[in-house]
Amino acid sequence: MPQVEVIAKPRRRLSWACHGKKLCRAAAGQAWRVAVFVVGITLLALGVVLVPLPGPGMLVVVLGLGILSVEFAWARGGLAKLRDLAAQLRTRLRELLASSTTRNRP
């Protein structure tokens, strides 16, 4: 029987952090959390600066909290408080508009 030569595939060298798949996933998850934190905090800070200035300050604050709420529970709570506040303001505004239109009628 003829002898068959087996050629072994060269092993790819991985960095020390990716020898185990769990470590790679953990590193990727940590990088995702850091990226979400940096982008969210940047938008939140920019929105706080823009609130007294003309422009979409509150919209940027809500956007920053929305991005942060993807990963952080405290941001979800802040976003829920803002939603409740917006609902209360909307109700008050509707009441004011309804009362002002009934006063103006003869």
N, CA, C and O atoms as CSV, one atom per row, in Angstrom:
chain,resi,resn,atom,element,x,y,z
A,1,MET,N,N,0.834,-1.161,0.000
A,1,MET,CA,C,0.000,0.000,0.000
A,1,MET,C,C,0.892,1.240,0.000
A,1,MET,O,O,1.855,1.314,0.763
A,2,PRO,N,N,0.568,2.227,-0.866
A,2,PRO,CA,C,1.410,3.428,-0.915
A,2,PRO,C,C,1.183,4.291,0.322
A,2,PRO,O,O,0.087,4.347,0.880
A,3,GLN,N,N,2.237,4.949,0.721
A,3,GLN,CA,C,2.183,5.796,1.905
A,3,GLN,C,C,1.682,7.197,1.519
A,3,GLN,O,O,2.198,7.795,0.575
A,4,VAL,N,N,0.706,7.712,2.223
A,4,VAL,CA,C,0.114,9.021,1.948
A,4,VAL,C,C,0.671,10.015,2.946
A,4,VAL,O,O,0.667,9.782,4.155
A,5,GLU,N,N,1.143,11.115,2.421
A,5,GLU,CA,C,1.705,12.159,3.288
A,5,GLU,C,C,0.587,13.108,3.713
A,5,GLU,O,O,-0.120,13.658,2.868
A,6,VAL,N,N,0.432,13.294,4.987
A,6,VAL,CA,C,-0.600,14.188,5.521
A,6,VAL,C,C,0.046,15.531,5.801
A,6,VAL,O,O,1.041,15.629,6.519
A,7,ILE,N,N,-0.544,16.557,5.220
A,7,ILE,CA,C,-0.030,17.915,5.439
A,7,ILE,C,C,-0.963,18.607,6.425
A,7,ILE,O,O,-2.161,18.743,6.173
A,8,ALA,N,N,-0.418,19.029,7.517
A,8,ALA,CA,C,-1.211,19.708,8.543
A,8,ALA,C,C,-1.378,21.172,8.168
A,8,ALA,O,O,-0.456,21.826,7.680
A,9,LYS,N,N,-2.588,21.663,8.413
A,9,LYS,CA,C,-2.845,23.079,8.160
A,9,LYS,C,C,-2.136,23.901,9.223
A,9,LYS,O,O,-2.121,23.530,10.397
A,10,PRO,N,N,-1.549,25.017,8.810
A,10,PRO,CA,C,-0.907,25.854,9.826
A,10,PRO,C,C,-1.970,26.480,10.729
A,10,PRO,O,O,-3.023,26.911,10.257
A,11,ARG,N,N,-1.691,26.525,11.996
A,11,ARG,CA,C,-2.618,27.127,12.943
A,11,ARG,C,C,-2.522,28.633,12.899
A,11,ARG,O,O,-1.435,29.206,12.833
A,12,ARG,N,N,-3.650,29.246,12.936
A,12,ARG,CA,C,-3.676,30.696,12.962
A,12,ARG,C,C,-3.418,31.167,14.383
A,12,ARG,O,O,-4.016,30.658,15.330
A,13,ARG,N,N,-2.532,32.135,14.531
A,13,ARG,CA,C,-2.247,32.648,15.870
A,13,ARG,C,C,-3.260,33.735,16.200
A,13,ARG,O,O,-3.450,34.687,15.443
A,14,LEU,N,N,-3.886,33.570,17.322
A,14,LEU,CA,C,-4.860,34.545,17.786
A,14,LEU,C,C,-4.270,35.320,18.949
A,14,LEU,O,O,-3.341,34.875,19.622
A,15,SER,N,N,-4.832,36.470,19.154
A,15,SER,CA,C,-4.355,37.227,20.297
A,15,SER,C,C,-4.751,36.500,21.574
A,15,SER,O,O,-5.621,35.630,21.542
A,16,TRP,N,N,-4.142,36.835,22.673
A,16,TRP,CA,C,-4.389,36.139,23.925
A,16,TRP,C,C,-5.836,36.259,24.366
A,16,TRP,O,O,-6.346,35.369,25.048
A,17,ALA,N,N,-6.515,37.349,23.990
A,17,ALA,CA,C,-7.885,37.550,24.442
A,17,ALA,C,C,-8.882,36.688,23.683
A,17,ALA,O,O,-9.999,36.483,24.158
A,18,CYS,N,N,-8.510,36.184,22.526
A,18,CYS,CA,C,-9.471,35.451,21.706
A,18,CYS,C,C,-9.187,33.963,21.633
A,18,CYS,O,O,-9.671,33.298,20.717
A,19,HIS,N,N,-8.430,33.427,22.550
A,19,HIS,CA,C,-8.214,31.985,22.543
A,19,HIS,C,C,-9.502,31.238,22.861
A,19,HIS,O,O,-9.747,30.152,22.337
A,20,GLY,N,N,-10.292,31.808,23.693
A,20,GLY,CA,C,-11.586,31.203,24.005
A,20,GLY,C,C,-12.688,32.077,23.456
A,20,GLY,O,O,-12.587,33.303,23.507
A,21,LYS,N,N,-13.741,31.471,22.931
A,21,LYS,CA,C,-14.814,32.267,22.347
A,21,LYS,C,C,-15.515,33.111,23.399
A,21,LYS,O,O,-15.996,34.203,23.099
A,22,LYS,N,N,-15.577,32.622,24.613
A,22,LYS,CA,C,-16.221,33.396,25.669
A,22,LYS,C,C,-15.476,34.703,25.914
A,22,LYS,O,O,-16.093,35.746,26.128
A,23,LEU,N,N,-14.147,34.640,25.881
A,23,LEU,CA,C,-13.365,35.859,26.095
A,23,LEU,C,C,-13.577,36.851,24.966
A,23,LEU,O,O,-13.653,38.056,25.204
A,24,CYS,N,N,-13.672,36.354,23.733
A,24,CYS,CA,C,-13.903,37.257,22.604
A,24,CYS,C,C,-15.265,37.932,22.730
A,24,CYS,O,O,-15.394,39.136,22.509
A,25,ARG,N,N,-16.285,37.141,23.089
A,25,ARG,CA,C,-17.617,37.719,23.247
A,25,ARG,C,C,-17.645,38.731,24.386
A,25,ARG,O,O,-18.303,39.767,24.291
A,26,ALA,N,N,-16.939,38.428,25.444
A,26,ALA,CA,C,-16.902,39.356,26.573
A,26,ALA,C,C,-16.216,40.653,26.190
A,26,ALA,O,O,-16.672,41.732,26.571
A,27,ALA,N,N,-15.137,40.563,25.449
A,27,ALA,CA,C,-14.425,41.767,25.010
A,27,ALA,C,C,-15.283,42.582,24.050
A,27,ALA,O,O,-15.302,43.810,24.126
A,28,ALA,N,N,-15.992,41.910,23.150
A,28,ALA,CA,C,-16.857,42.618,22.207
A,28,ALA,C,C,-18.021,43.278,22.948
A,28,ALA,O,O,-18.416,44.399,22.626
A,29,GLY,N,N,-18.561,42.576,23.937
A,29,GLY,CA,C,-19.653,43.148,24.726
A,29,GLY,C,C,-19.208,44.360,25.513
A,29,GLY,O,O,-19.943,45.342,25.624
A,30,GLN,N,N,-18.019,44.295,26.054
A,30,GLN,CA,C,-17.477,45.429,26.812
A,30,GLN,C,C,-17.217,46.611,25.881
A,30,GLN,O,O,-17.494,47.756,26.237
A,31,ALA,N,N,-16.691,46.337,24.702
A,31,ALA,CA,C,-16.450,47.412,23.734
A,31,ALA,C,C,-17.764,48.059,23.312
A,31,ALA,O,O,-17.825,49.276,23.138
A,32,TRP,N,N,-18.822,47.253,23.146
A,32,TRP,CA,C,-20.141,47.785,22.786
A,32,TRP,C,C,-20.655,48.705,23.888
A,32,TRP,O,O,-21.147,49.798,23.606
A,33,ARG,N,N,-20.543,48.267,25.144
A,33,ARG,CA,C,-21.015,49.097,26.259
A,33,ARG,C,C,-20.253,50.415,26.344
A,33,ARG,O,O,-20.841,51.462,26.614
A,34,VAL,N,N,-18.957,50.358,26.115
A,34,VAL,CA,C,-18.146,51.584,26.153
A,34,VAL,C,C,-18.564,52.524,25.024
A,34,VAL,O,O,-18.684,53.731,25.234
A,35,ALA,N,N,-18.785,51.978,23.831
A,35,ALA,CA,C,-19.193,52.808,22.688
A,35,ALA,C,C,-20.559,53.440,22.937
A,35,ALA,O,O,-20.760,54.621,22.654
A,36,VAL,N,N,-21.499,52.657,23.466
A,36,VAL,CA,C,-22.824,53.197,23.776
A,36,VAL,C,C,-22.710,54.289,24.828
A,36,VAL,O,O,-23.372,55.322,24.726
A,37,PHE,N,N,-21.879,54.069,25.832
A,37,PHE,CA,C,-21.704,55.059,26.887
A,37,PHE,C,C,-21.120,56.359,26.333
A,37,PHE,O,O,-21.617,57.442,26.642
A,38,VAL,N,N,-20.086,56.259,25.529
A,38,VAL,CA,C,-19.425,57.462,25.008
A,38,VAL,C,C,-20.366,58.250,24.103
A,38,VAL,O,O,-20.473,59.469,24.235
A,39,VAL,N,N,-21.043,57.572,23.191
A,39,VAL,CA,C,-21.950,58.269,22.269
A,39,VAL,C,C,-23.132,58.857,23.037
A,39,VAL,O,O,-23.521,60.001,22.801
A,40,GLY,N,N,-23.699,58.080,23.953
A,40,GLY,CA,C,-24.856,58.562,24.709
A,40,GLY,C,C,-24.531,59.744,25.609
A,40,GLY,O,O,-25.277,60.723,25.641
A,41,ILE,N,N,-23.432,59.661,26.335
A,41,ILE,CA,C,-23.040,60.765,27.223
A,41,ILE,C,C,-22.705,62.011,26.414
A,41,ILE,O,O,-23.023,63.124,26.832
A,42,THR,N,N,-22.067,61.836,25.262
A,42,THR,CA,C,-21.742,62.985,24.416
A,42,THR,C,C,-23.016,63.693,23.959
A,42,THR,O,O,-23.108,64.919,24.026
A,43,LEU,N,N,-24.000,62.915,23.493
A,43,LEU,CA,C,-25.260,63.526,23.063
A,43,LEU,C,C,-26.016,64.143,24.232
A,43,LEU,O,O,-26.614,65.210,24.097
A,44,LEU,N,N,-25.988,63.479,25.368
A,44,LEU,CA,C,-26.662,64.015,26.550
A,44,LEU,C,C,-26.047,65.348,26.972
A,44,LEU,O,O,-26.773,66.299,27.261
A,45,ALA,N,N,-24.728,65.425,27.010
A,45,ALA,CA,C,-24.048,66.674,27.386
A,45,ALA,C,C,-24.316,67.771,26.358
A,45,ALA,O,O,-24.554,68.923,26.721
A,46,LEU,N,N,-24.279,67.414,25.092
A,46,LEU,CA,C,-24.562,68.393,24.040
A,46,LEU,C,C,-25.992,68.908,24.161
A,46,LEU,O,O,-26.244,70.099,23.977
A,47,GLY,N,N,-26.922,68.017,24.467
A,47,GLY,CA,C,-28.312,68.428,24.637
A,47,GLY,C,C,-28.505,69.347,25.822
A,47,GLY,O,O,-29.278,70.302,25.746
A,48,VAL,N,N,-27.808,69.072,26.927
A,48,VAL,CA,C,-27.913,69.934,28.109
A,48,VAL,C,C,-27.372,71.324,27.793
A,48,VAL,O,O,-27.912,72.323,28.267
A,49,VAL,N,N,-26.318,71.393,27.002
A,49,VAL,CA,C,-25.773,72.692,26.605
A,49,VAL,C,C,-26.749,73.418,25.676
A,49,VAL,O,O,-26.880,74.640,25.750
A,50,LEU,N,N,-27.435,72.670,24.801
A,50,LEU,CA,C,-28.331,73.289,23.834
A,50,LEU,C,C,-29.694,73.668,24.400
A,50,LEU,O,O,-30.431,74.413,23.753
A,51,VAL,N,N,-30.055,73.182,25.586
A,51,VAL,CA,C,-31.380,73.482,26.128
A,51,VAL,C,C,-31.628,74.983,26.249
A,51,VAL,O,O,-32.665,75.443,25.772
A,52,PRO,N,N,-30.744,75.777,26.856
A,52,PRO,CA,C,-31.037,77.214,26.934
A,52,PRO,C,C,-30.813,77.959,25.617
A,52,PRO,O,O,-31.299,79.077,25.450
A,53,LEU,N,N,-30.095,77.359,24.699
A,53,LEU,CA,C,-29.836,77.997,23.413
A,53,LEU,C,C,-30.932,77.637,22.416
A,53,LEU,O,O,-31.617,76.626,22.575
A,54,PRO,N,N,-31.096,78.466,21.388
A,54,PRO,CA,C,-32.079,78.096,20.364
A,54,PRO,C,C,-31.592,76.864,19.600
A,54,PRO,O,O,-30.447,76.804,19.152
A,55,GLY,N,N,-32.459,75.919,19.467
A,55,GLY,CA,C,-32.090,74.687,18.785
A,55,GLY,C,C,-32.787,73.502,19.418
A,55,GLY,O,O,-33.591,73.664,20.336
A,56,PRO,N,N,-32.487,72.331,18.939
A,56,PRO,CA,C,-33.196,71.131,19.411
A,56,PRO,C,C,-32.582,70.530,20.674
A,56,PRO,O,O,-32.185,69.365,20.670
A,57,GLY,N,N,-32.497,71.302,21.746
A,57,GLY,CA,C,-31.840,70.842,22.965
A,57,GLY,C,C,-32.497,69.640,23.601
A,57,GLY,O,O,-31.832,68.641,23.877
A,58,MET,N,N,-33.809,69.723,23.841
A,58,MET,CA,C,-34.507,68.607,24.489
A,58,MET,C,C,-34.536,67.376,23.595
A,58,MET,O,O,-34.490,66.250,24.091
A,59,LEU,N,N,-34.609,67.575,22.303
A,59,LEU,CA,C,-34.595,66.444,21.383
A,59,LEU,C,C,-33.266,65.695,21.471
A,59,LEU,O,O,-33.245,64.464,21.434
A,60,VAL,N,N,-32.161,66.428,21.587
A,60,VAL,CA,C,-30.844,65.802,21.704
A,60,VAL,C,C,-30.697,65.109,23.059
A,60,VAL,O,O,-30.066,64.056,23.152
A,61,VAL,N,N,-31.274,65.693,24.107
A,61,VAL,CA,C,-31.241,65.050,25.424
A,61,VAL,C,C,-31.991,63.725,25.379
A,61,VAL,O,O,-31.501,62.715,25.885
A,62,VAL,N,N,-33.177,63.723,24.775
A,62,VAL,CA,C,-33.966,62.499,24.673
A,62,VAL,C,C,-33.243,61.473,23.813
A,62,VAL,O,O,-33.263,60.282,24.123
A,63,LEU,N,N,-32.611,61.917,22.745
A,63,LEU,CA,C,-31.849,61.004,21.895
A,63,LEU,C,C,-30.680,60.382,22.661
A,63,LEU,O,O,-30.435,59.181,22.554
A,64,GLY,N,N,-29.965,61.195,23.427
A,64,GLY,CA,C,-28.859,60.675,24.235
A,64,GLY,C,C,-29.332,59.675,25.285
A,64,GLY,O,O,-28.693,58.645,25.498
A,65,LEU,N,N,-30.452,59.979,25.940
A,65,LEU,CA,C,-30.998,59.038,26.922
A,65,LEU,C,C,-31.501,57.768,26.243
A,65,LEU,O,O,-31.395,56.677,26.802
A,66,GLY,N,N,-32.042,57.910,25.048
A,66,GLY,CA,C,-32.498,56.738,24.312
A,66,GLY,C,C,-31.358,55.806,23.963
A,66,GLY,O,O,-31.494,54.587,24.063
A,67,ILE,N,N,-30.237,56.371,23.553
A,67,ILE,CA,C,-29.061,55.550,23.239
A,67,ILE,C,C,-28.509,54.904,24.509
A,67,ILE,O,O,-28.144,53.728,24.504
A,68,LEU,N,N,-28.451,55.665,25.578
A,68,LEU,CA,C,-27.946,55.110,26.836
A,68,LEU,C,C,-28.878,54.041,27.405
A,68,LEU,O,O,-28.422,53.115,28.077
A,69,SER,N,N,-30.168,54.163,27.141
A,69,SER,CA,C,-31.119,53.197,27.703
A,69,SER,C,C,-31.006,51.821,27.063
A,69,SER,O,O,-31.583,50.855,27.561
A,70,VAL,N,N,-30.268,51.728,25.965
A,70,VAL,CA,C,-30.032,50.420,25.352
A,70,VAL,C,C,-29.247,49.528,26.310
A,70,VAL,O,O,-29.464,48.316,26.340
A,71,GLU,N,N,-28.352,50.101,27.080
A,71,GLU,CA,C,-27.472,49.316,27.939
A,71,GLU,C,C,-27.592,49.605,29.427
A,71,GLU,O,O,-27.178,48.775,30.236
A,72,PHE,N,N,-28.143,50.750,29.820
A,72,PHE,CA,C,-28.086,51.151,31.216
A,72,PHE,C,C,-29.485,51.377,31.786
A,72,PHE,O,O,-30.295,52.093,31.197
A,73,ALA,N,N,-29.758,50.766,32.930
A,73,ALA,CA,C,-31.082,50.856,33.552
A,73,ALA,C,C,-31.375,52.270,34.050
A,73,ALA,O,O,-32.523,52.710,33.981
A,74,TRP,N,N,-30.379,52.988,34.547
A,74,TRP,CA,C,-30.615,54.332,35.050
A,74,TRP,C,C,-31.087,55.255,33.933
A,74,TRP,O,O,-31.874,56.170,34.177
A,75,ALA,N,N,-30.616,55.024,32.715
A,75,ALA,CA,C,-31.068,55.844,31.585
A,75,ALA,C,C,-32.506,55.491,31.211
A,75,ALA,O,O,-33.275,56.367,30.815
A,76,ARG,N,N,-32.874,54.214,31.334
A,76,ARG,CA,C,-34.263,53.819,31.077
A,76,ARG,C,C,-35.202,54.523,32.052
A,76,ARG,O,O,-36.286,54.964,31.671
A,77,GLY,N,N,-34.775,54.627,33.322
A,77,GLY,CA,C,-35.582,55.337,34.317
A,77,GLY,C,C,-35.716,56.816,33.997
A,77,GLY,O,O,-36.800,57.386,34.121
A,78,GLY,N,N,-34.620,57.437,33.588
A,78,GLY,CA,C,-34.663,58.851,33.202
A,78,GLY,C,C,-35.544,59.092,31.990
A,78,GLY,O,O,-36.264,60.089,31.921
A,79,LEU,N,N,-35.483,58.182,31.045
A,79,LEU,CA,C,-36.315,58.296,29.854
A,79,LEU,C,C,-37.790,58.122,30.206
A,79,LEU,O,O,-38.646,58.804,29.642
A,80,ALA,N,N,-38.088,57.224,31.122
A,80,ALA,CA,C,-39.475,57.033,31.564
A,80,ALA,C,C,-39.991,58.282,32.272
A,80,ALA,O,O,-41.143,58.673,32.080
A,81,LYS,N,N,-39.141,58.915,33.096
A,81,LYS,CA,C,-39.553,60.153,33.766
A,81,LYS,C,C,-39.820,61.263,32.756
A,81,LYS,O,O,-40.773,62.028,32.907
A,82,LEU,N,N,-38.983,61.348,31.732
A,82,LEU,CA,C,-39.208,62.357,30.696
A,82,LEU,C,C,-40.501,62.091,29.934
A,82,LEU,O,O,-41.224,63.026,29.592
A,83,ARG,N,N,-40.795,60.816,29.666
A,83,ARG,CA,C,-42.054,60.475,28.996
A,83,ARG,C,C,-43.254,60.880,29.843
A,83,ARG,O,O,-44.228,61.425,29.323
A,84,ASP,N,N,-43.187,60.614,31.149
A,84,ASP,CA,C,-44.283,60.994,32.045
A,84,ASP,C,C,-44.448,62.509,32.093
A,84,ASP,O,O,-45.569,63.017,32.072
A,85,LEU,N,N,-43.335,63.223,32.157
A,85,LEU,CA,C,-43.380,64.678,32.175
A,85,LEU,C,C,-43.986,65.214,30.885
A,85,LEU,O,O,-44.790,66.145,30.919
A,86,ALA,N,N,-43.609,64.638,29.757
A,86,ALA,CA,C,-44.165,65.070,28.472
A,86,ALA,C,C,-45.668,64.798,28.406
A,86,ALA,O,O,-46.417,65.608,27.859
A,87,ALA,N,N,-46.109,63.680,28.952
A,87,ALA,CA,C,-47.543,63.375,28.958
A,87,ALA,C,C,-48.305,64.372,29.833
A,87,ALA,O,O,-49.397,64.808,29.468
A,88,GLN,N,N,-47.732,64.737,30.987
A,88,GLN,CA,C,-48.376,65.722,31.852
A,88,GLN,C,C,-48.451,67.086,31.176
A,88,GLN,O,O,-49.475,67.764,31.250
A,89,LEU,N,N,-47.365,67.487,30.517
A,89,LEU,CA,C,-47.356,68.776,29.818
A,89,LEU,C,C,-48.365,68.783,28.679
A,89,LEU,O,O,-49.044,69.786,28.457
A,90,ARG,N,N,-48.469,67.677,27.959
A,90,ARG,CA,C,-49.423,67.578,26.855
A,90,ARG,C,C,-50.853,67.706,27.377
A,90,ARG,O,O,-51.682,68.369,26.754
A,91,THR,N,N,-51.147,67.072,28.520
A,91,THR,CA,C,-52.480,67.149,29.109
A,91,THR,C,C,-52.793,68.580,29.542
A,91,THR,O,O,-53.886,69.083,29.281
A,92,ARG,N,N,-51.848,69.228,30.195
A,92,ARG,CA,C,-52.060,70.620,30.628
A,92,ARG,C,C,-52.262,71.552,29.448
A,92,ARG,O,O,-53.113,72.440,29.486
A,93,LEU,N,N,-51.476,71.349,28.401
A,93,LEU,CA,C,-51.593,72.194,27.224
A,93,LEU,C,C,-52.957,72.014,26.563
A,93,LEU,O,O,-53.570,72.991,26.133
A,94,ARG,N,N,-53.432,70.783,26.480
A,94,ARG,CA,C,-54.769,70.544,25.909
A,94,ARG,C,C,-55.849,71.202,26.757
A,94,ARG,O,O,-56.800,71.768,26.219
A,95,GLU,N,N,-55.712,71.132,28.071
A,95,GLU,CA,C,-56.687,71.778,28.945
A,95,GLU,C,C,-56.665,73.284,28.760
A,95,GLU,O,O,-57.722,73.912,28.694
A,96,LEU,N,N,-55.478,73.875,28.675
A,96,LEU,CA,C,-55.375,75.319,28.471
A,96,LEU,C,C,-55.970,75.737,27.132
A,96,LEU,O,O,-56.679,76.740,27.051
A,97,LEU,N,N,-55.686,74.979,26.097
A,97,LEU,CA,C,-56.236,75.311,24.775
A,97,LEU,C,C,-57.746,75.150,24.751
A,97,LEU,O,O,-58.446,75.951,24.132
A,98,ALA,N,N,-58.246,74.133,25.412
A,98,ALA,CA,C,-59.695,73.926,25.448
A,98,ALA,C,C,-60.377,75.048,26.219
A,98,ALA,O,O,-61.434,75.520,25.800
A,99,SER,N,N,-59.799,75.485,27.334
A,99,SER,CA,C,-60.413,76.552,28.113
A,99,SER,C,C,-60.317,77.900,27.400
A,99,SER,O,O,-61.221,78.726,27.528
A,100,SER,N,N,-59.242,78.135,26.655
A,100,SER,CA,C,-59.105,79.408,25.958
A,100,SER,C,C,-60.053,79.485,24.755
A,100,SER,O,O,-60.532,80.573,24.434
A,101,THR,N,N,-60.331,78.389,24.098
A,101,THR,CA,C,-61.255,78.423,22.957
A,101,THR,C,C,-62.694,78.558,23.419
A,101,THR,O,O,-63.509,79.141,22.704
A,102,THR,N,N,-63.036,78.033,24.602
A,102,THR,CA,C,-64.410,78.190,25.093
A,102,THR,C,C,-64.646,79.586,25.620
A,102,THR,O,O,-65.785,80.051,25.591
A,103,ARG,N,N,-63.631,80.276,26.100
A,103,ARG,CA,C,-63.776,81.652,26.579
A,103,ARG,C,C,-63.972,82.629,25.436
A,103,ARG,O,O,-64.694,83.614,25.591
A,104,ASN,N,N,-63.357,82.388,24.307
A,104,ASN,CA,C,-63.401,83.308,23.190
A,104,ASN,C,C,-64.707,83.219,22.408
A,104,ASN,O,O,-64.971,84.091,21.580
A,105,ARG,N,N,-65.511,82.230,22.631
A,105,ARG,CA,C,-66.780,82.098,21.893
A,105,ARG,C,C,-67.820,83.039,22.516
A,105,ARG,O,O,-67.888,83.187,23.736
A,106,PRO,N,N,-68.631,83.673,21.651
A,106,PRO,CA,C,-69.663,84.612,22.174
A,106,PRO,C,C,-70.855,83.911,22.763
A,106,PRO,O,O,-71.786,84.566,23.234
